[in-house]
């Protein structure tokens, strides 16, 4: 066994040297190399990414950006990584030149071994991706998203009620809202507590996928030659096989449950029922369709729960904006009913607060990388074919030219003509249509319309009903100020969320509580009825 391991290691080193010495592309005459850190021989900057503040790689990207500019490169084992730090450059490349900037890197562990290249998020740009996107678009386009609003109102009514009673369970309750919404829409599964096995299993699967798929987590992603090793010499293969078996079993089981209900005439409306009844229209294999349906969870649930938690945190840290939002809610809604979707056109402050939360606390802070499929020149700089292009959302959302005083939480930047981000009419703007927090170009998150509606109704209703303030330390009697930025890094995944933080939450008045209690009672009863989607 030792000689096999040594042979594999030697072969890997030889391949690495070859990769490193042959990876520099031929530059057209006059084209410049992008600036960036030189890194170390062979490994490049592989070990520098976690040396930024707090160990967050997106902060290291931002730190390098201050040194090298808004467009630069670094190398990892000879592979070119390009970092984009402004929205203009991101749109110029990822949107306007989408025909060559819309692919994904096929990591051996995260894409090939984990799912046989079936995960929509990591599919390369091409015909199969277009077929997958057709199914995703069918169930997430604006017209479809509007039809899901009644379910969002019911789940948000439950959420407000239970948050007031059990504010310390805020993480579970936000995740319950997001999970209950997407699992009901996708599979017709009804969620009551948020602690059901299906929620636990789907969420655990999502977290594991993010961890495994994150670049740099496995040596095989750097040295694909390790794929040649037999499983008994490759623990990463055994790990991937176990995860894949669990994941396929989970998603296939959910689809099979819907199939049985369809055959018995008991199936309510759902994405899966629609897929089962229209397979020929989408021209996808059963396994690919199953993966698309399962992947919708990550497209909506993770974003919604994380941003909802970030909203609470930012209200704790910036209470004056909660007051301003409540003044608008009181003026438009009054004390006798919960806000509804039809009210949102008259609630620009609510929408501005939501958009500002997304700007300051992007869920995918380092961006989901794209991959180039051809050489390109931008502003005289060469971006070679096969480059991994990272739209660094943390820096993009802190560009001082677009966002003056970018580190200040200021929803007015969306509401006042003195800011460059202002747009009118305020009955329509601000909104998050094509907003960079959901990605760029042809790889824009398919669940963006659903997530935006969820966040708007959650923030409007919780803000209408609740006071949120800093918690009091019982030992000292002083207010506890949570950290400005203490977000998850224990799992090196694609998404991030705030670690648990203390705060106090209470209902604003007995009148508000009576409305919340009655609304939650009605919603709970209505959720028991079959779901009908248009």
C-alpha positions as CSV (number, residue, x, y, z in Angstrom):
1,X,0.0,0.0,0.0
2,X,2.8,2.4,0.8
3,X,4.5,2.0,-2.6
4,X,1.1,2.7,-4.3
5,X,0.6,5.9,-2.2
6,X,4.2,7.0,-3.0
7,X,3.7,6.4,-6.7
8,X,0.5,8.3,-6.7
9,X,2.1,11.2,-4.8
10,X,5.1,11.3,-7.3
11,X,2.7,11.2,-10.2
12,X,0.7,14.0,-8.7
13,X,3.8,16.1,-8.2
14,X,4.9,15.5,-11.8
15,X,1.5,16.5,-13.1
16,X,1.5,19.6,-10.9
17,X,4.8,20.7,-12.3
18,X,3.6,20.1,-15.8
19,X,0.3,22.0,-15.0
20,X,2.2,24.9,-13.5
21,X,4.8,25.2,-16.3
22,X,2.2,24.9,-19.1
23,X,-0.6,27.0,-17.7
24,X,0.5,30.4,-18.9
25,X,-1.7,31.2,-21.9
26,X,-0.3,32.9,-25.0
27,X,-1.2,36.6,-24.8
28,X,-2.2,38.5,-28.0
29,X,0.3,41.3,-28.8
30,X,-0.4,44.4,-26.7
31,X,-2.6,42.6,-24.2
32,X,-1.6,43.0,-20.6
33,X,-1.4,40.5,-17.7
34,X,-3.9,41.2,-15.0
35,X,-2.2,42.5,-11.8
36,X,-2.3,40.4,-8.6
37,X,-0.4,38.6,-5.9
38,X,2.5,36.5,-7.2
39,X,2.0,33.7,-4.7
40,X,4.5,31.0,-4.0
41,X,6.1,28.6,-6.5
42,X,3.8,25.8,-7.6
43,X,1.0,26.4,-5.1
44,X,0.5,30.1,-6.0
45,X,-1.9,31.8,-3.5
46,X,-3.6,28.6,-2.4
47,X,-2.8,29.2,1.3
48,X,-3.4,32.9,1.3
49,X,-7.2,33.0,0.9
50,X,-8.0,32.5,4.6
51,X,-5.5,35.1,5.8
52,X,-8.0,37.9,5.5
53,X,-9.8,39.5,8.5
54,X,-11.7,36.8,10.4
55,X,-10.5,34.2,8.0
56,X,-13.2,35.2,5.4
57,X,-11.9,34.7,1.9
58,X,-14.1,37.4,0.5
59,X,-12.4,39.9,2.8
60,X,-9.1,38.7,1.5
61,X,-10.4,39.3,-2.0
62,X,-11.4,42.8,-0.9
63,X,-8.0,43.4,0.7
64,X,-6.2,42.4,-2.5
65,X,-8.7,44.6,-4.5
66,X,-7.5,47.7,-2.5
67,X,-4.0,46.8,-3.6
68,X,-4.4,45.7,-7.2
69,X,-7.7,47.3,-8.3
70,X,-11.2,46.1,-9.1
71,X,-10.0,43.5,-11.6
72,X,-7.1,41.3,-10.8
73,X,-6.0,37.7,-10.8
74,X,-4.3,35.1,-8.5
75,X,-3.2,31.6,-9.3
76,X,-3.7,28.3,-7.4
77,X,-1.6,25.5,-8.7
78,X,-1.4,27.2,-12.1
79,X,-5.1,27.8,-12.4
80,X,-6.1,31.4,-13.1
81,X,-8.6,33.0,-10.8
82,X,-10.0,36.4,-11.7
83,X,-11.6,38.6,-9.0
84,X,-14.2,41.2,-10.0
85,X,-14.8,44.0,-7.5
86,X,-17.3,46.4,-9.1
87,X,-20.8,45.9,-10.4
88,X,-19.9,47.6,-13.7
89,X,-17.1,45.2,-14.5
90,X,-19.3,42.2,-13.3
91,X,-22.1,43.3,-15.7
92,X,-19.7,44.0,-18.5
93,X,-18.2,40.6,-18.3
94,X,-20.8,38.2,-16.8
95,X,-23.9,39.8,-18.4
96,X,-22.8,41.5,-21.6
97,X,-20.3,38.8,-22.6
98,X,-22.4,36.0,-21.2
99,X,-21.8,33.7,-24.1
100,X,-18.3,33.1,-22.8
101,X,-18.6,33.9,-19.1
102,X,-21.6,31.7,-18.1
103,X,-20.0,28.3,-17.5
104,X,-19.0,26.7,-14.2
105,X,-15.9,24.9,-13.1
106,X,-16.4,21.1,-12.9
107,X,-14.7,20.2,-9.7
108,X,-14.0,16.5,-9.5
109,X,-15.4,16.3,-5.9
110,X,-18.2,18.8,-5.8
111,X,-19.5,18.1,-9.3
112,X,-18.4,14.8,-10.6
113,X,-18.2,12.5,-7.6
114,X,-20.9,14.1,-5.6
115,X,-23.7,14.2,-8.2
116,X,-22.4,12.8,-11.5
117,X,-22.5,16.4,-12.8
118,X,-26.3,16.7,-12.3
119,X,-26.5,19.7,-9.9
120,X,-27.9,22.6,-11.8
121,X,-25.8,25.1,-9.9
122,X,-22.6,23.6,-11.2
123,X,-23.7,22.5,-14.7
124,X,-21.4,23.8,-17.5
125,X,-23.0,26.3,-19.9
126,X,-24.6,24.3,-22.8
127,X,-27.7,22.5,-24.0
128,X,-28.2,20.4,-20.9
129,X,-28.0,23.6,-18.7
130,X,-30.6,25.2,-21.0
131,X,-33.0,22.3,-20.6
132,X,-32.5,22.5,-16.8
133,X,-33.0,26.3,-16.8
134,X,-36.3,25.8,-18.8
135,X,-37.7,23.7,-15.9
136,X,-36.4,26.1,-13.3
137,X,-37.8,29.2,-15.1
138,X,-41.2,27.5,-15.5
139,X,-41.7,27.3,-11.7
140,X,-39.9,30.4,-10.6
141,X,-40.7,33.1,-13.2
142,X,-42.5,36.3,-12.0
143,X,-46.0,35.1,-13.0
144,X,-45.5,31.8,-11.2
145,X,-43.9,33.6,-8.1
146,X,-47.0,35.8,-7.8
147,X,-49.2,32.7,-7.5
148,X,-47.2,31.5,-4.5
149,X,-48.0,34.7,-2.5
150,X,-51.0,33.2,-0.6
151,X,-48.8,30.5,0.8
152,X,-46.2,33.0,1.7
153,X,-48.8,35.1,3.6
154,X,-50.0,32.0,5.6
155,X,-46.5,30.9,6.5
156,X,-45.4,34.5,7.4
157,X,-48.5,34.8,9.7
158,X,-47.4,31.6,11.5
159,X,-43.8,33.0,11.7
160,X,-44.7,36.3,13.3
161,X,-46.9,34.6,15.9
162,X,-44.2,32.1,16.9
163,X,-41.4,34.6,16.9
164,X,-43.3,36.7,19.5
165,X,-43.8,33.7,21.7
166,X,-40.3,32.1,21.2
167,X,-37.9,34.7,19.9
168,X,-34.8,32.7,21.0
169,X,-35.9,30.1,18.4
170,X,-35.5,32.7,15.6
171,X,-33.1,30.6,13.6
172,X,-35.3,27.5,13.6
173,X,-38.4,29.6,12.8
174,X,-36.9,31.4,9.9
175,X,-35.6,28.1,8.5
176,X,-39.1,26.7,9.1
177,X,-40.7,29.4,7.1
178,X,-38.2,28.9,4.2
179,X,-38.4,25.1,4.3
180,X,-42.1,25.0,4.7
181,X,-42.6,27.3,1.7
182,X,-40.3,25.5,-0.7
183,X,-41.0,21.9,0.4
184,X,-44.8,22.6,0.0
185,X,-44.3,24.1,-3.4
186,X,-41.9,21.5,-4.6
187,X,-43.3,18.3,-3.1
188,X,-46.6,19.2,-1.5
189,X,-45.0,18.4,1.9
190,X,-46.7,20.1,4.9
191,X,-44.4,21.3,7.6
192,X,-45.7,22.2,11.1
193,X,-42.8,22.5,13.5
194,X,-39.7,22.9,11.3
195,X,-38.1,20.0,13.1
196,X,-39.6,17.2,11.0
197,X,-37.2,14.7,9.6
198,X,-37.7,16.0,6.0
199,X,-36.6,19.5,7.0
200,X,-33.6,18.2,9.0
201,X,-32.5,15.9,6.2
202,X,-32.9,18.4,3.3
203,X,-31.2,21.2,5.3
204,X,-28.3,18.9,6.4
205,X,-27.9,17.7,2.8
206,X,-27.7,21.3,1.6
207,X,-25.1,22.3,4.2
208,X,-23.0,19.3,3.2
209,X,-23.3,20.1,-0.5
210,X,-22.1,23.6,0.2
211,X,-19.1,22.4,2.3
212,X,-18.0,19.7,-0.2
213,X,-18.5,22.0,-3.2
214,X,-16.5,24.9,-1.9
215,X,-13.2,25.3,-3.8
216,X,-10.1,24.1,-2.1
217,X,-11.7,21.7,0.3
218,X,-10.3,18.5,-1.4
219,X,-7.0,17.8,-3.0
220,X,-8.6,15.9,-5.9
221,X,-10.1,19.3,-7.0
222,X,-6.6,20.5,-7.5
223,X,-5.1,17.2,-8.7
224,X,-7.8,15.5,-10.8
225,X,-5.3,12.7,-11.5
226,X,-6.3,11.4,-8.0
227,X,-9.6,10.2,-9.6
228,X,-7.6,7.3,-11.0
229,X,-7.0,5.9,-7.5
230,X,-9.2,3.0,-6.5
231,X,-11.8,3.7,-3.8
232,X,-9.9,1.7,-1.2
233,X,-7.0,4.2,-1.6
234,X,-9.2,7.3,-1.9
235,X,-11.3,8.1,1.2
236,X,-12.7,11.1,-0.6
237,X,-14.3,8.8,-3.1
238,X,-15.9,6.8,-0.3
239,X,-17.2,10.0,1.3
240,X,-18.7,11.2,-1.9
241,X,-20.3,7.9,-2.6
242,X,-22.0,7.9,0.7
243,X,-23.3,11.4,0.3
244,X,-24.5,10.7,-3.2
245,X,-26.4,7.6,-2.1
246,X,-28.1,9.6,0.7
247,X,-28.9,12.5,-1.5
248,X,-30.3,10.4,-4.4
249,X,-32.3,8.4,-2.0
250,X,-33.7,11.5,-0.3
251,X,-34.7,13.3,-3.5
252,X,-35.9,10.2,-5.3
253,X,-38.0,9.3,-2.3
254,X,-39.7,12.7,-2.3
255,X,-40.5,12.4,-6.0
256,X,-41.8,8.8,-5.6
257,X,-44.1,10.0,-2.8
258,X,-45.7,12.5,-5.2
259,X,-45.9,9.9,-7.9
260,X,-47.8,7.6,-5.6
261,X,-50.2,10.4,-4.8
262,X,-50.7,11.2,-8.5
263,X,-51.5,7.6,-9.2
264,X,-54.0,7.4,-6.4
265,X,-55.5,10.8,-7.3
266,X,-54.5,12.4,-4.0
267,X,-51.7,14.6,-5.2
268,X,-52.1,18.4,-4.6
269,X,-50.5,20.9,-6.9
270,X,-46.7,21.0,-6.7
271,X,-43.6,21.5,-8.9
272,X,-43.0,17.7,-8.8
273,X,-46.5,16.9,-10.0
274,X,-46.1,19.3,-12.8
275,X,-42.8,17.8,-13.8
276,X,-44.2,14.2,-13.6
277,X,-47.1,15.2,-15.9
278,X,-44.9,17.1,-18.4
279,X,-41.6,15.2,-18.7
280,X,-41.5,15.1,-22.4
281,X,-41.8,18.9,-22.5
282,X,-38.6,19.4,-20.6
283,X,-36.5,16.6,-22.1
284,X,-34.6,15.7,-19.0
285,X,-33.7,12.4,-17.5
286,X,-35.5,11.3,-14.4
287,X,-32.3,11.7,-12.3
288,X,-31.6,15.2,-13.8
289,X,-35.2,16.3,-13.1
290,X,-35.0,14.9,-9.6
291,X,-31.8,16.9,-9.0
292,X,-33.4,20.1,-10.4
293,X,-36.4,19.8,-8.0
294,X,-34.1,19.0,-5.0
295,X,-31.9,21.9,-5.9
296,X,-34.7,24.4,-5.7
297,X,-34.4,24.3,-1.9
298,X,-30.9,25.9,-2.1
299,X,-32.2,28.5,-4.6
300,X,-34.8,29.9,-2.1
301,X,-34.5,28.5,1.4
302,X,-30.9,29.3,2.2
303,X,-31.1,32.9,0.9
304,X,-34.4,33.6,2.7
305,X,-33.4,32.3,6.1
306,X,-30.0,33.9,6.1
307,X,-31.1,37.3,5.0
308,X,-34.0,37.3,7.5
309,X,-31.6,36.6,10.3
310,X,-29.3,39.4,9.0
311,X,-32.3,41.8,9.0
312,X,-32.9,41.1,12.7
313,X,-29.2,41.7,13.5
314,X,-29.1,44.9,11.6
315,X,-32.3,46.2,13.3
316,X,-30.6,45.5,16.6
317,X,-27.6,47.4,15.5
318,X,-29.5,50.2,13.8
319,X,-32.8,50.6,15.7
320,X,-33.6,54.0,14.2
321,X,-34.4,52.3,10.9
322,X,-36.8,50.0,12.5
323,X,-38.6,53.0,13.9
324,X,-38.7,54.7,10.5
325,X,-40.0,51.5,9.0
326,X,-42.7,51.2,11.6
327,X,-43.8,54.8,11.1
328,X,-44.4,54.0,7.4
329,X,-46.2,50.8,8.3
330,X,-48.4,52.6,10.8
331,X,-49.3,55.2,8.3
332,X,-50.1,52.8,5.4
333,X,-51.5,49.8,7.3
334,X,-52.7,50.9,10.7
335,X,-53.0,48.7,13.8
336,X,-55.9,46.5,12.7
337,X,-54.4,44.1,10.1
338,X,-51.2,42.5,9.0
339,X,-49.5,44.0,5.9
340,X,-50.2,42.2,2.6
341,X,-48.5,41.9,-0.7
342,X,-50.8,44.6,-2.3
343,X,-49.5,47.1,0.3
344,X,-45.8,46.8,-0.8
345,X,-46.1,49.4,-3.5
346,X,-46.9,51.9,-0.7
347,X,-44.1,50.7,1.5
348,X,-40.8,51.8,-0.2
349,X,-39.0,52.1,3.2
350,X,-39.7,48.4,3.9
351,X,-38.3,47.5,0.5
352,X,-35.3,49.8,0.9
353,X,-34.5,48.2,4.3
354,X,-34.7,44.7,2.7
355,X,-32.4,45.7,-0.2
356,X,-29.9,47.4,2.1
357,X,-29.7,44.3,4.3
358,X,-29.0,42.3,1.1
359,X,-26.3,44.8,0.1
360,X,-24.5,44.7,3.4
361,X,-24.9,41.1,4.2
362,X,-24.8,39.2,0.9
363,X,-25.5,35.5,1.5
364,X,-22.9,34.3,-1.0
365,X,-20.4,37.0,0.0
366,X,-17.6,35.8,-2.2
367,X,-19.8,35.1,-5.2
368,X,-20.4,31.8,-7.0
369,X,-17.6,31.6,-9.6
370,X,-18.1,31.5,-13.3
371,X,-15.8,30.0,-15.8
372,X,-14.7,31.4,-19.2
373,X,-15.0,29.3,-22.3
374,X,-12.8,31.4,-24.5
375,X,-10.0,33.9,-24.3
376,X,-11.1,37.5,-23.8
377,X,-9.6,41.0,-23.5
378,X,-11.1,43.6,-21.2
379,X,-9.8,47.1,-21.0
380,X,-6.5,45.8,-22.5
381,X,-6.2,42.9,-20.0
382,X,-6.1,39.3,-21.0
383,X,-8.6,36.9,-19.4
384,X,-7.6,33.4,-20.6
385,X,-10.0,30.6,-21.5
386,X,-10.7,28.4,-18.5
387,X,-10.3,31.3,-15.9
388,X,-12.4,31.0,-12.8
389,X,-14.1,34.4,-12.4
390,X,-15.3,35.4,-8.9
391,X,-17.7,38.2,-8.6
392,X,-16.8,39.3,-5.1
393,X,-20.1,40.5,-3.8
394,X,-18.6,41.9,-0.6
395,X,-16.6,44.4,-2.6
396,X,-19.2,44.9,-5.3
397,X,-21.7,46.0,-2.7
398,X,-19.2,48.4,-1.1
399,X,-18.0,50.3,-4.2
400,X,-17.9,53.8,-2.9
401,X,-18.8,55.3,-6.3
402,X,-22.1,53.5,-6.3
403,X,-22.6,53.3,-2.6
404,X,-21.2,56.4,-0.8
405,X,-20.2,55.7,2.8
406,X,-20.6,52.0,2.0
407,X,-20.1,50.5,5.5
408,X,-23.0,52.5,6.9
409,X,-26.4,50.8,6.9
410,X,-28.5,53.5,5.1
411,X,-31.7,52.5,3.3
412,X,-32.1,56.1,2.2
413,X,-29.5,55.4,-0.5
414,X,-32.4,53.7,-2.3
415,X,-35.0,56.4,-1.5
416,X,-33.3,59.8,-1.9
417,X,-32.3,61.4,-5.2
418,X,-29.0,62.5,-3.8
419,X,-27.7,59.0,-4.0
420,X,-26.6,57.3,-7.3
421,X,-28.7,54.2,-6.5
422,X,-32.0,56.1,-6.4
423,X,-34.6,55.2,-9.0
424,X,-38.2,56.3,-9.3
425,X,-41.2,55.8,-9.1
426,X,-41.0,54.7,-5.5
427,X,-44.1,52.6,-6.0
428,X,-41.9,50.3,-8.1
429,X,-38.4,51.0,-6.8
430,X,-36.4,49.9,-4.9
431,X,-36.8,46.3,-5.8
432,X,-34.3,43.4,-6.3
433,X,-35.1,42.6,-9.9
434,X,-31.7,41.5,-11.4
435,X,-30.0,42.7,-8.2
436,X,-26.4,41.5,-8.0
437,X,-27.0,39.8,-4.6
438,X,-28.7,37.0,-6.7
439,X,-25.8,36.7,-9.1
440,X,-25.1,37.9,-12.6
441,X,-26.1,37.3,-16.2
442,X,-27.4,34.0,-17.3
443,X,-26.5,32.3,-14.0
444,X,-28.8,34.6,-12.0
445,X,-30.4,32.7,-9.1
446,X,-33.7,31.2,-10.4
447,X,-35.4,31.6,-7.0
448,X,-34.8,35.3,-6.8
449,X,-38.4,36.4,-7.4
450,X,-39.7,34.0,-4.7
451,X,-36.9,35.0,-2.2
452,X,-37.6,38.7,-2.7
453,X,-41.3,38.3,-2.0
454,X,-40.6,36.2,1.1
455,X,-38.2,38.8,2.5
456,X,-40.5,41.7,1.8
457,X,-43.5,40.1,3.5
458,X,-41.4,38.8,6.5
459,X,-39.8,42.2,7.1
460,X,-43.1,44.1,6.7
461,X,-45.1,41.8,9.0
462,X,-42.5,41.2,11.7
463,X,-41.6,45.0,11.7
464,X,-45.4,45.8,11.9
465,X,-45.9,43.5,14.9
466,X,-42.7,43.6,16.8
467,X,-40.3,45.8,18.7
468,X,-36.7,44.5,18.4
469,X,-33.9,45.8,20.6
470,X,-30.6,44.9,22.2
471,X,-30.8,42.2,24.9
472,X,-30.0,43.2,28.5
473,X,-27.2,41.4,30.4
474,X,-28.9,40.1,33.6
475,X,-25.6,40.3,35.5
476,X,-24.7,43.9,34.7
477,X,-28.0,45.4,33.5
478,X,-26.3,46.8,30.5
479,X,-27.2,46.3,26.8
480,X,-25.5,43.6,24.8
481,X,-24.2,44.8,21.5
482,X,-23.7,41.9,19.1
483,X,-20.7,41.9,16.7
484,X,-21.1,43.8,13.5
485,X,-19.9,40.8,11.4
486,X,-19.7,37.3,13.1
487,X,-20.8,35.0,10.4
488,X,-20.5,31.2,9.9
489,X,-17.1,29.9,8.8
490,X,-17.0,26.6,10.5
491,X,-18.4,25.0,7.4
492,X,-16.5,26.4,4.4
493,X,-19.6,26.6,2.2
494,X,-20.9,28.8,-0.5
495,X,-23.5,30.5,1.7
496,X,-23.1,32.2,5.1
497,X,-25.3,33.4,7.9
498,X,-24.9,35.2,11.3
499,X,-23.9,33.1,14.3
500,X,-26.5,33.1,17.1
501,X,-26.7,36.6,18.7
502,X,-28.8,37.9,21.6
503,X,-31.7,40.3,21.2
504,X,-35.1,41.1,22.8
505,X,-38.3,40.9,20.8
506,X,-41.8,41.7,22.0
507,X,-45.2,42.5,20.4
508,X,-45.9,46.2,20.0
509,X,-49.3,46.3,21.7
510,X,-52.2,44.1,22.8
511,X,-54.1,45.3,19.7
512,X,-51.2,44.1,17.4
513,X,-51.1,40.7,19.3
514,X,-54.8,40.2,18.8
515,X,-54.4,40.6,15.0
516,X,-51.3,38.3,15.0
517,X,-53.0,35.6,17.0
518,X,-56.2,35.6,14.9
519,X,-54.1,35.7,11.6
520,X,-52.0,32.7,12.7
521,X,-55.1,30.7,13.7
522,X,-56.6,31.2,10.3
523,X,-53.4,30.5,8.5
524,X,-52.9,27.3,10.4
525,X,-56.3,26.0,9.4
526,X,-55.9,27.1,5.8
527,X,-52.5,25.4,5.5
528,X,-54.2,22.0,6.1
529,X,-56.2,22.4,2.8
530,X,-54.8,21.2,-0.5
531,X,-52.5,23.7,-2.3
532,X,-53.6,24.9,-5.7
533,X,-51.0,26.5,-8.0
534,X,-51.8,28.4,-11.2
